[in-house]
Amino acid sequence: MDYNILTFGAVADGKTNCREAIQAAIDACTATGGRVVIPAGRFLSGSLRLKSQVELYLEKDAVLVSSLDPEDVIDFSKEFDDDNAATGWDGGCFLFAMHEKDITIAGPGTIDGQGRKVFYDGDLDGGWHECPLQVKSFRPRTTFLEDVENLTVKDVTFYDAAFWTLHMAGCRNVLVENIQIRNNDRGPNNDGIDPDCCKHVRVRNCNVYAGDDAIVVKATKPMWEKYGSCEDVLIEGCVLHSRDSALKIGTETWGDIRNIELKNCEVHDSNRTVGIWVRDGGTVENIHVHHVTGNNLRYADGAQYKEAPLWWGKGEPLFLSATRRAGVDHTPGKIRNITFSHLDLTAESCIFLGGEAEAEIEDIRLEDVNITWKQQSKHKPDVFDEQPSVRNVYPHEIPCLYARHVRGLSVRGSFTVDASLKDTLRQWEILEDCTGCSIEVEKNRG
């Protein structure tokens, strides 16, 4: 059955809060199963609670707009405690579901997070257009979908998220297909797709444009305590852009993350293609990245300007990091059994593999990995960026490949240093406290 929100009193003027009308349609639909239809028009709403057997369907030219009034927003974080402030649980969410089954968000319409109303440039010097924007007011996630079994998100456009866009926590059997995420690419924390302690996730043929990481696989503490590890995530056929990582795994690694595959994807103007962090004691293992093309470049560091924070990343194609957070006393965790194959990337900084004596990175294989180092931004590579950690950001000689405390490393492919960086990337590799390394690459200098 279809439940058109106009029948329940929704008004398409973009000003009237239609939460009660849309929620009434959802409540009626869950009793029979069916579709809640958002027709063409602009509908402002406070938080909506999605329920089992409901498809939220946005027709062509339909725009569902998130209210930014704290009084209109569900504060889902009241459901649990978390002592990891870095996760940023405050702010609530717009589309919410918890302990439900068979939910779909679909259609050719748009969900608008109104991030433009909470971000601003600040008082910055030259280069401000590359730095992260500042946050001036309350900002909810666009979605928080917890413990949903059989979740489908397809065909819709998410526009201008103020915080994380599609946050799925403890969900099982998830399909995210053919969606567009069009966020401000200077927006802090406006991640694209965040599977958090989920199992059996498929992300296919999506186009994600964001300031923060495009796709982030993670295991936050409260979700790990309830739902365990994050497993079996396939990402394929996607086009990704981020001023941080196109694919990020971590940094929240309270639980294990395993069996993640990224394939047949394009990465455009991202700070990093793939970033893998362990910080909180979990194990990241069995990650396979293959048949990926694209480029990585460095954006202006906010540290140069009084109010702006740092982007994470300095133009590295691949970044693996196992080191301690500042101010914690537990070991970071483990990174092991990671393969990269059939990659064709242009980058500005090194392949970075940074472990510690207490957290060696194990069994890393790069096969048919072809990297060209070429200056694409106005910045030269000159620092290592291990945020967030006790090491943080610090000056260092930049080679093509840097490895520290890695046990078992195999590299095959080609390294090419363009003339624009030949005086900066003077060394092919720097290996520190590594064992079992085999590096056989064709080396070319412009």
Disulfide bonds with the S-S distance in Angstrom:
none
